[in-house]
Amino acid sequence: MDITSSFTTLLVEDSMSLGALYTEYLRADGARVTHVNHGEDALNELKQWQPDLLVLDIQLPDMSGMDILAAVQKDYPDITVIMITAHGTIDIAVDAMRSGAFDFLVKPFDAKRLSITVRNALKQRQLVNLVAKYESSLPKPRFMGFVGESLAMQTVYKTIDCVANSKASAFIVGESGTGKEVCANAIHHAGNRCDGPFVALNCASIPKDLIESEIFGHTKGAFTGAVANRDGAATRAHNGTLFLDEICEMDLELQSKLLRFIQTGVFQRVGATKEEKVDVRFVSATNRIPWDEVKAGRFREDLFYRLHVIPIELPPLRVRGKDILLLASSLLKEYNKEEGKKFKGFSSDAKRCLTNYAWPGNVRQLQNVIRQVVVLNEGDLVELDMLPLQLTTAEISQPKIESDAANKPTHSTAAVANNLNEIAESSPLISNIEPTNAYSPKPQHSADSVVATTSNDEIEPLWLTEKRTIESAIARCDGNVPKAAALLDISASTIYRKRQTWEELENSLAPS
């Protein structure tokens, strides 16, 4: 059923005339509207039934609409809220969006403006419900050492299932601490090589002079200190999996020898004259962008194509949503047992802090934080003041997710690129954007050629270019800030904050 064709709305507006007008606007869009004039009446209505949409005036006779918004977010988080006011300022708009409102309308507005905002709000609600339904149907909150039930992790699980029985090389990319070795282990143990050995080798932790011996082994007397024959990782991994972590740190000379080994399965120990042949499945990993390493000449292109057959991208913790608390709870239970503590969970403030933190160290950092809390504290619940200061003093903001979306390819990249075409014609900045994949070959552009075609007179402050781009997007979206924000891959609150900054800059530059 399409929720936008028939929906319920609770309108909270103290003016009888405006209330009647907005009721007619909403009914024309298919809404069943209940209109109340006071905040207390709105709260009583919400206790009896929950509408699809709440249109809420900020200034009411008996209480602030912001207080009602806070109550709705706490008790009825599934209700979509649109705030309205005759006294709109950028600060109020930002506060409303941060507090959970979908959008913010300043009176007076016409039927078309309200209709567009309502339609977008309901479509977002429908999408959120669809995603929630799909997530709830997925049966894998835990998988082969991973903990997480977000869509991003379900995609990783599905990929591992698909490639586990293949002999094709897998290449895992992701930030430090995201679980690349756990992923490699999962590929091994989920496949038909699970009874064979899993051998992990960190290319970054072994000195350059020893890494060839570590991979291929050596014979007695091959070099000073080689007092006996020694099997390398390749021999030990026979009929199993060889995991080469931090593969981009490997010396170029050794990369050529590794390439031959991958192609033929044949290698030669250091100091030996006889070749050996093994059956090994290769899994590699790096926290760098492999193709950037190829372009910089630090990684062989032919080796890249041999290893980068099945790419698997592990998402950073900051974009995994509710997985943060799921992981934290799992770690709390584990460390409770190890340390003999009796923590039962987290307070609401601690949960909010954990969820909002950016986690630059990803899962490894979360492990460190939970272990520290368990060791240093006692109690039934983990309280906010038990968490490290770096978490509790961090500024809570949404752009942590936006920065990741800007630098990492996701499944929605193509969809965003298509939507950007709608506003590209009116924005010189967007019209020059080309869709790219951070892990695939990209065309190179000479910096000199860019400089040569740009004179000093044409250069303007970056904030002006940014402003023109964003305002152009908003105009093409009929003034719908959330829609423009979605197409630009930023949050609506970011646009409101930038507008405030632009206004201050323009005031400071204006002649006195």
C-alpha positions in Angstrom: 0.0 0.0 0.0 1.3 3.5 -0.9 1.2 5.5 2.3 1.2 8.8 0.3 -2.3 8.0 -1.1 -4.0 7.9 2.3 -2.4 8.9 5.6 -3.3 10.2 9.0 -2.2 13.6 10.2 -2.3 15.4 13.6 -2.1 19.1 13.1 -1.1 21.2 16.1 -1.8 24.9 15.2 -3.1 27.5 17.7 -4.7 29.7 15.1 -8.2 28.6 14.1 -8.0 30.2 10.7 -4.6 28.8 9.8 -5.6 25.5 11.2 -8.7 25.4 8.9 -6.5 26.4 5.9 -3.8 23.8 6.5 -6.5 21.1 7.1 -7.9 21.8 3.7 -4.4 21.7 2.2 -3.7 18.3 3.8 -7.1 16.8 2.9 -6.5 17.8 -0.7 -3.5 15.5 -0.6 -5.5 12.6 0.8 -4.9 13.1 4.6 -7.3 12.3 7.4 -6.7 15.3 9.6 -7.2 15.9 13.3 -6.6 19.5 14.4 -5.9 20.6 17.9 -5.0 24.1 19.3 -2.9 23.3 22.4 0.2 21.3 23.2 -1.5 19.4 26.0 -4.3 18.3 23.6 -1.8 17.1 21.2 -0.1 14.9 23.8 -3.4 13.5 24.9 -4.2 12.6 21.3 -0.9 10.9 20.9 -1.6 8.7 23.9 -4.7 7.4 22.2 -3.4 7.0 18.6 -0.3 7.7 16.6 -0.6 9.5 13.2 1.6 8.9 10.2 2.4 12.6 10.2 2.6 15.3 12.9 2.5 18.9 11.6 3.6 20.9 14.7 3.6 24.7 15.4 6.6 25.7 17.5 4.9 28.5 19.4 1.7 27.3 21.2 -0.3 29.0 24.0 0.6 26.4 26.7 4.0 25.0 25.8 6.7 25.0 23.2 6.4 22.8 20.1 10.1 21.8 20.7 9.0 20.1 24.0 6.4 18.2 22.1 8.9 17.2 19.5 11.2 15.9 22.3 8.4 13.8 23.8 7.5 12.4 20.3 11.1 11.4 19.7 11.2 9.6 23.0 7.9 7.9 23.1 6.8 7.7 19.4 10.0 7.7 17.3 8.2 6.3 14.2 6.1 9.4 13.8 7.3 11.8 11.1 7.3 15.4 12.3 7.2 18.7 10.2 7.7 21.8 12.3 6.1 25.1 11.3 6.4 28.7 12.7 5.9 32.3 11.8 9.1 33.3 13.6 11.7 31.2 11.7 15.4 31.6 12.2 18.3 29.5 11.0 19.1 28.6 14.7 15.5 27.3 15.3 15.6 25.3 12.1 18.9 23.7 12.9 17.7 22.8 16.5 14.5 21.3 15.1 16.3 19.2 12.6 18.8 18.1 15.2 16.0 17.1 17.5 14.5 14.8 14.9 12.1 16.9 12.7 12.0 15.9 9.1 11.7 19.5 7.8 10.9 23.1 8.9 8.4 25.4 7.2 8.2 29.1 7.8 4.8 30.8 7.6 3.3 31.8 5.3 3.5 28.9 2.9 1.1 27.8 0.1 -0.5 24.4 -0.6 2.2 23.4 -3.1 5.0 24.0 -0.6 3.3 22.0 2.1 2.3 19.2 -0.3 5.9 18.8 -1.5 7.2 18.6 2.0 4.5 16.2 3.1 5.1 13.9 0.1 8.8 13.8 0.7 8.3 13.1 4.4 5.9 10.2 3.8 8.1 8.7 1.1 11.0 8.8 3.5 8.9 7.1 6.1 7.9 4.5 3.6 11.5 3.8 2.7 12.6 3.6 6.4 9.7 1.1 7.1 10.7 -0.9 4.1 14.4 -1.1 5.2 13.4 -1.9 8.7 11.1 -4.7 7.5 13.9 -6.1 5.3 16.5 -5.8 8.1 14.1 -7.6 10.5 13.8 -10.5 8.1 17.5 -11.1 7.9 18.6 -14.0 10.1 22.2 -13.1 10.7 23.0 -10.8 13.6 26.1 -12.9 14.1 28.2 -14.6 11.3 31.5 -16.4 11.5 33.1 -14.2 14.1 31.2 -11.0 13.1 28.6 -9.2 15.2 26.2 -7.0 13.3 22.8 -7.0 11.6 23.0 -3.8 9.6 22.4 -3.9 5.8 26.1 -3.1 5.2 27.2 -6.2 7.2 24.5 -8.4 5.7 26.0 -7.5 2.3 29.4 -8.6 3.6 28.0 -11.9 4.9 26.3 -12.6 1.6 29.5 -12.0 -0.3 31.4 -14.3 2.0 28.8 -17.0 1.5 29.1 -16.6 -2.3 32.9 -16.7 -2.6 33.7 -19.2 0.2 33.9 -22.3 -2.0 35.7 -20.5 -4.9 39.4 -20.7 -5.4 39.4 -17.1 -6.8 41.5 -14.6 -4.9 39.6 -12.3 -2.5 40.8 -8.7 -1.7 39.5 -7.1 1.5 39.6 -3.4 1.8 38.6 -1.3 4.8 39.8 1.1 7.5 42.1 -0.1 10.3 40.1 -2.0 13.0 37.1 -3.0 10.8 37.9 -6.7 11.0 39.8 -7.7 7.9 41.4 -10.7 9.4 38.0 -11.8 10.8 36.7 -11.6 7.3 39.5 -13.6 5.9 38.9 -16.3 8.6 35.2 -16.3 7.7 36.0 -16.9 4.0 38.2 -19.8 5.0 35.9 -21.5 7.5 32.8 -21.0 5.5 34.2 -22.8 2.5 35.4 -26.3 1.4 38.9 -25.5 2.7 37.8 -25.2 6.3 39.6 -28.4 7.3 42.8 -27.1 5.9 45.2 -24.6 7.5 44.6 -20.9 7.7 47.9 -19.0 7.7 48.0 -15.3 8.3 51.0 -13.1 7.4 51.2 -9.4 8.1 53.4 -7.9 5.4 53.8 -4.6 7.3 55.2 -6.2 10.5 58.0 -8.2 8.8 61.4 -6.6 7.9 62.0 -6.3 4.1 65.0 -8.7 4.3 63.0 -11.5 6.0 59.6 -11.4 4.3 60.6 -13.6 1.3 61.8 -16.2 3.8 58.6 -15.8 5.8 56.4 -16.5 2.7 58.5 -19.1 0.9 60.7 -20.6 3.6 64.5 -21.1 3.5 67.1 -23.9 3.5 69.8 -24.4 6.1 72.7 -21.9 5.5 70.7 -19.8 3.1 71.7 -16.7 5.1 73.3 -15.8 8.4 71.1 -17.3 11.2 69.5 -19.9 9.0 70.6 -22.9 11.1 67.9 -25.3 9.8 65.4 -25.7 7.0 62.2 -23.8 7.6 58.8 -24.0 6.0 57.3 -20.7 4.9 53.7 -19.6 5.0 53.1 -20.9 1.4 54.1 -24.5 2.5 52.1 -24.3 5.7 49.0 -23.1 3.9 48.9 -26.1 1.5 45.3 -27.2 0.8 44.2 -24.2 2.9 44.2 -20.4 2.8 47.1 -17.9 2.8 46.0 -14.5 4.2 48.4 -11.6 3.2 47.4 -8.7 5.4 48.6 -5.2 4.6 49.6 -6.5 1.1 50.3 -2.9 -0.2 53.3 -2.7 2.2 55.1 -5.5 0.3 58.4 -4.6 -1.5 58.1 -4.3 -5.3 60.8 -6.9 -5.9 59.0 -9.5 -3.9 55.7 -8.6 -5.6 57.1 -10.0 -8.9 57.9 -13.3 -7.2 54.5 -13.4 -5.5 52.9 -12.9 -8.9 54.5 -16.0 -10.3 53.5 -18.0 -7.3 49.9 -16.9 -7.6 49.9 -17.7 -11.3 51.5 -21.2 -11.1 51.3 -22.3 -7.5 55.1 -22.9 -7.8 57.7 -21.3 -5.6 61.3 -21.7 -4.5 62.6 -21.5 -1.0 65.4 -19.0 -0.2 68.7 -20.8 -0.9 67.0 -23.8 -2.6 67.5 -25.0 -6.2 64.4 -27.1 -6.3 60.9 -25.7 -6.9 57.8 -26.7 -4.9 54.2 -26.7 -5.8 51.2 -26.1 -3.4 47.5 -25.6 -3.6 46.7 -22.4 -1.8 43.7 -20.0 -1.9 44.8 -16.3 -1.6 43.0 -13.7 0.5 44.6 -10.3 0.7 43.8 -7.1 2.7 44.8 -3.5 3.0 43.6 -0.3 4.7 44.8 1.7 1.7 43.1 2.3 -1.6 44.8 -0.3 -3.9 44.3 1.5 -7.2 45.9 4.6 -5.7 48.9 2.5 -4.8 49.1 1.2 -8.3 49.0 4.7 -9.8 51.7 5.8 -7.3 54.0 3.0 -8.5 54.0 1.3 -5.1 52.0 -1.8 -6.2 52.3 -3.8 -9.4 49.3 -3.5 -11.7 49.5 -7.1 -12.8 49.5 -8.3 -9.2 46.6 -6.0 -8.5 44.5 -7.8 -11.1 45.6 -11.2 -9.9 44.6 -10.5 -6.3 41.7 -8.1 -6.8 39.3 -10.7 -8.3 36.6 -10.6 -5.6 36.7 -7.3 -3.8 35.1 -7.1 -0.3 34.7 -3.7 1.4 34.2 -3.7 5.1 32.2 -0.7 6.3 33.6 1.6 9.1 31.8 1.3 12.4 30.5 4.8 12.2 28.1 3.9 9.4 26.8 0.6 10.9 24.1 2.2 13.0 22.6 -0.1 15.6 25.5 -2.5 15.2 27.5 -0.2 17.6 25.3 -1.1 20.6 25.0 -4.7 19.5 28.8 -5.0 19.5 29.1 -3.0 22.7 26.7 -5.3 24.5 28.4 -8.4 23.1 31.8 -7.1 24.3 30.4 -6.1 27.7 29.2 -9.7 28.2 32.5 -11.1 27.2 34.6 -8.9 29.3 32.2 -9.3 32.3 33.0 -13.0 32.2 36.8 -12.4 31.9 37.0 -9.8 34.6 34.4 -11.1 37.0 32.1 -8.1 36.8 28.3 -7.8 36.7 27.4 -5.1 34.3 24.0 -5.7 32.7 23.9 -3.0 30.1 24.3 0.7 29.3 22.4 3.8 30.5 20.5 5.8 27.9 23.1 8.6 28.0 25.9 6.1 27.5 24.0 4.5 24.6 23.6 7.8 22.9 27.2 8.7 23.4 28.4 5.4 21.9 26.0 5.7 19.0 27.0 9.3 18.1 30.7 8.9 18.4 32.6 8.7 15.1 34.9 5.7 16.1 38.0 6.5 14.0 39.6 3.3 15.3 36.5 1.3 14.4 35.7 -2.1 16.2 39.2 -2.3 17.7 38.7 1.1 19.4 35.3 0.0 20.7 36.9 -3.2 22.2 39.5 -1.0 23.9 36.8 1.3 25.3 34.5 -1.4 26.7 37.5 -3.3 28.2 38.6 -0.1 29.9 35.2 0.6 31.3 34.8 -3.0 32.7 38.2 -3.0 34.3 38.0 0.4 35.9 34.4 0.5 37.1 31.7 -1.4 39.1 27.9 -1.3 38.9 24.9 -2.6 37.1 24.9 -0.2 34.2 27.6 1.5 32.3 27.0 5.2 32.9 28.1 8.2 30.8 30.8 9.3 33.2 32.4 5.8 33.0 33.2 6.3 29.3 36.6 7.8 28.3 36.7 11.6 28.0 37.5 11.4 24.3 34.0 10.0 23.8 32.1 12.2 26.2 33.7 15.4 25.1 33.5 14.7 21.4 31.2 17.0 19.4 28.1 15.1 18.4 27.5 15.7 14.7 26.2 13.9 11.6 28.9 14.8 9.1 30.9 11.7 10.4 28.7 9.6 8.1 28.8 12.2 5.3 32.6 12.2 5.2 32.6 8.5 4.7 30.0 8.6 2.0 32.1 11.2 0.2 35.3 9.0 0.2 34.0 5.5 0.0 32.0 3.8 -2.7 28.7 2.4 -1.6 25.8 0.7 -3.3 23.9 4.0 -3.5 26.6 5.8 -5.4 25.1 5.2 -8.8 21.6 6.3 -7.6 23.0 9.6 -6.1 24.9 10.2 -9.3 21.8 9.8 -11.4 19.8 12.2 -9.2 22.6 14.8 -9.4 22.1 14.9 -13.1 18.8 16.7 -12.5 20.6 19.7 -10.9 23.9 19.5 -12.8 22.9 21.9 -15.6 22.4 24.8 -13.2 25.5 24.2 -11.2 29.0 24.5 -12.7 30.6 22.7 -9.8 28.3 19.6 -10.0 28.4 19.5 -13.8 32.1 18.7 -13.6 31.7 15.8 -11.3 32.4 12.4 -12.8 31.2 9.1 -11.0 34.2 7.2 -9.8 35.0 4.1 -7.8 37.8 4.5 -5.2 38.9 0.9 -5.8 38.9 0.8 -9.6 41.1 2.5 -12.3 40.3 6.1 -12.9 41.4 8.6 -15.6 44.2 10.8 -14.6 44.2 14.6 -15.1 47.2 16.8 -15.2 47.4 19.4 -12.4 49.3 21.6 -14.8 46.4 21.5 -17.4 43.9 22.6 -14.7 46.1 25.5 -13.6 46.8 26.6 -17.2 43.1 27.0 -17.9 42.3 29.0 -14.8 43.4 32.6 -14.2 43.6 34.3 -10.9 40.6 36.5 -11.8 38.4 33.4 -12.1 39.3 32.0 -8.7 36.8 32.8 -6.0 36.5 31.8 -2.3 35.5 28.2 -1.8 32.5 29.1 0.3 31.0 31.1 -2.6 31.3 28.1 -4.9 29.8 25.8 -2.3 27.0 28.2 -1.6 26.1 28.5 -5.3 26.1 24.8 -5.7 23.9 24.1 -2.7 21.5 27.0 -3.4 21.2 25.8 -7.0 20.3 22.3 -5.8 17.7 23.7 -3.4 16.1 25.8 -6.2 15.9 22.7 -8.5 14.2 20.8 -5.7 11.5 23.6 -5.4 13.0 24.8 -2.1 12.9 21.3 -0.5 16.0 21.3 1.7 15.9 17.6 2.7 15.6 16.5 -0.9 18.5 18.7 -2.0 20.5 17.4 1.0 19.9 13.8 0.0 20.9 14.5 -3.6 24.1 16.3 -2.5 24.8 13.4 0.0 24.8 15.6 3.1 22.3 16.1 5.9 19.7 18.9 5.9 21.1 20.3 9.2 24.4 20.7 7.5 22.8 23.0 4.9 21.1 25.1 7.6 24.5 25.5 9.4 26.2 26.5 6.2 23.5 29.1 5.5 24.1 30.6 8.9 27.9 30.7 8.2 27.3 32.3 4.8 25.1 35.0 6.3 27.8 35.8 8.9 30.5 36.0 6.2 28.3 38.2 3.9 27.6 40.5 6.9 31.3 40.7 7.7 32.2 41.6 4.1 29.4 44.2 3.7 30.6 47.8 3.7 29.9 49.5 7.0 
